[in-house]
Amino acid sequence: MSALERLLELQANDTSADQLRHRRANLPEQAELHRLAAVIADRRAALDEPGARRNELVREQRRLEDEIASVSTKISSVDSQLYGSSMTSPKEAQALQADLESLNRRRSTLEDQVLELMEQIEPLDELLGAGQETIAGIEAEVERVRVTLVEHQAEIDAEAAEVAAAREPLVAEVDTALLAEYERLRPLHGGVAVARLSGPTCLGCHISLAAAEVDRLRREPADAIVHCPDCGCLLVR
C-alpha cells in the first residue's frame, strides 16, 4: 500500500472522529434543553407581575394586621380602665366609652380591609401555584432529557475513544513530512486533506479536471506529493 493510500485510511479515521464530535455537539437533547430553558424563563417572567402584586398585597395585609394588633392592645387598655375598680368619674367613664367604641370601629374597619386583601391575594396564589406547578413539570422533563443526553454523550465518547485508538497505528505508518502536510491542509479544507482522483474527478471537491491536467498528474512518480489544482487536497492517483 502506498503512503498516500495509508493517508486515505487516516483521513477516513479523522473524518469519523470529526463526525462524532459534530454529533456530540448537535445532539437533539441539547437543543431540547435550550428550548425547555427558554420555556421556563418565559413562564417565570409571566409570574413576575402577579408575584410582585401579591407581595405588595401581603405587605399591606401585614401592615394592617400590625395596626389591628396595636388597636387591640389599646382596646384592652381602655377596657381595663373603664371597668377597673379605679374608675370613679362618670365623665371619665363616658370619655373612655367613646374611645372604646372608636377603637372597635377602627378595628372592624381594618379587619374588613384585611379580608378584602385576602380576597385579592387568593386568586393570585392560585395563579402562582399553577404556574409553579407547570414549571416544576417542565423542570422534571429537563432532568429526563438531561439523563438521556448524558447517556448519548457517553455512547459517542466510547465510539470516539475507539476511533482515537485506531488512529495511532495509522499515524505511525505515515511519513513525517507527508503527515505534516496532511495536518496543515486539514483545517484549510473543512477537515478533508486527501482525496482520490477518480478518472478526471477529484473526490475532495468533486470537480472534473482538464484532461491535460489529469495527464500531467498521472505522469508524476507514484510517491510524488501532488495537489488538486482546484481544492488543494493531496491527490491519491
N, C-alpha and C positions, 0 to 999 in steps of 0.2 A: 504494500500500500504506500502511495506517495505521501510526502509530507503534507501536501495540500489536501489530500483525501482524509488524512488524520485530522487536519484542521476543520474539515467539514463535520466530523464527528464531534469535535469540541464545540463547533458552532451550534450543532443540534442540542448538545447538553446545555449550553448557555441560554439558548432560546427557551428550553424547557424551564430553566431557572427564572428567566425573565417573566415567562407566562405565569409561573407560580406566584411570583412577587406581585404581579398585576392582579391575579385572582384574590390574593390575600388582602390587597389594598382596596379591592372593589367588591367585597362580599356583600350580598344583598342585605344581610343582617346589619351591616354597618350603616347603610343608607336608611334602613328602617329605624335604627336607634336615633339617627339625626331627625327623622320625621317625627318620631314619638317625643323627642325632646322639645321640638317646636310646638307640638300639640300641647304638651304640659305647660310650656311657657305661656301659650295663648290662654289656656284655661286659668292659670294663676293670675294672669293680667286681668282677666274678666272678673275675678273675685276681688281685685284691689278696691274698686269703688264701693261695693256693698260692704266689704270688710272695714274700710275706713268709716263708712256711715255707721256701722254697728258699734265700732269703738267709740265714736262720738256720742252715740246714744247711751252707751254703757257708762261713759264718764259722767254724763248728765244725770243718769239714774243714781249713780253713787253719790254725786253731789247732793241730790235731793234726799237720798236716804240718810246722809250725814246730817242734813238740816233737820230731817224728821227726828233723828236721834237727839239732836240738840233741843228741839222744841219739846220733845217728850220729857227730857230732863227738867226743863223749865216748868212743864205741866206738873210734874211730880213735886217740884219745889213749891209751887204756888198752892197745890192741893194740900201739901203738908201744913203750909202756913194758914190756909183757910180753915182747915178742920182740926188744927192743932189746939192744944189746951191753952196756948198763949194768946189766942185771939180774943180781944176784949172790945174793940171798937166796931160798931155796925158799919160805920163809914169805910173803915179799912177793909172790912169783910166784903162790902159792896164793890170796892175797887179791885180786890183780889178776884172776886167772882167774874167781873168784867174781863180781867186779864186772862182768867182761865178759859172763858168762852172764846176769846180772841185766839188764844193759843190753840184750842181744839179746832177752831175753824181753819186756822193756818195749817195745822197738821193734816186735816182732812183734805184740804186743797193740794198739799204736797203729795199725799198718798194717791189722789186721783191722777196727778201728773206722772207719778211713778208707774201707775197702771197703764196710762197712755203710752209711755215709753216702752214698757214691756210688750204691749201690743204691736208696736212698731219693730221691736227687736225680734219678735218671734218669727215672722216670715223671712227676715234676713238670716236668722240661724238656720232655717230650713234650706234656704238657697245656698248658704255657705257650706252646710253639711253635705248637701247633694253634690256640690262642686268638689269638695274634698274627697268624697267617695268616688267620684268619677276619676279624679287624679290618682287616687290610690289604685284603682283598677288599671289605669294606663301604666303606672309605675310597676305593677305586677307583670304586665306584658313586657315592659322594658327588661325586667330581670330574666324572663323566659327567653327573650331574644338574645340577651347578653350571654346566657348559658350556651345557646346554640352557636353564637358567634365564636365563643372560645373553643367549642368542640371542632368547628370547621377550621379555625386557625391552627389548631393542633394537628389536624389531618394534613393540612397543607405544609406545615412545618416539618412533619415527618417525611413527606414526599420531597421537600426541598433538601432535607438532610441526605436523603439517598442520592439525589442528583448531585449535590456538592461532593459526596464521597466518590461518585463515579467520575467526577471531573479531574481529580488528582492524577490518576494514571494517564488520562488523555493529555493533560498538560505536559507530563513527563516525556511524552513521545514526540513533542513538537520542538523544533529548533528554536533556540532562544531569540534569535533575530526575527524569525517568522512570527513567533508568539508576540513579540513586542509590536510588530506591525499590525497584527490582528487586534491586540488590545488598544492600539492607537485609533484604529478605524471604527471599532465597535460603537463608541459614543457619538461618532460623527454620522453614523448611518442607522440610527434607531436600533442599535444592537446587532445589526447584520453586517459582518465584516468580510465574509467569504461566501461565494455563491458559485454554483456550477454554470458553465457555459453549455447550454443545450442547443445544439445546432447553432443558429446565429443569435440566440436569445440569452441574455444574462438573466438568470433566475433570481438575482438580487433586486433588480429594478424592472424586470420583465420587458426590457426594450431590446428590439432586434438591432444588432449592429450591422454596419455596412459590410458587404461581402469582402471587400479589400481588408477591412479591419480584422474580420474573423480570420482571414487567411494569414495575416501578419501574426496574430496571436498564436495560431496553431503551429506556426513555424518556429516559435520560441522553444528553447530547450524545455524538457518536461519538468525540470525542477526550478525553472525561472519563475520569479515572482512578478506576475502581471496583474494589472488592474483594469476593471471595466472603465472605458472612457466616459461613460455617462454617469454612473453612480459611484465609482471609485472603489468598489468592492474588489477584494482579491478574487481572481478567477481560477476555478478548477477546470482544466480543459480535458 
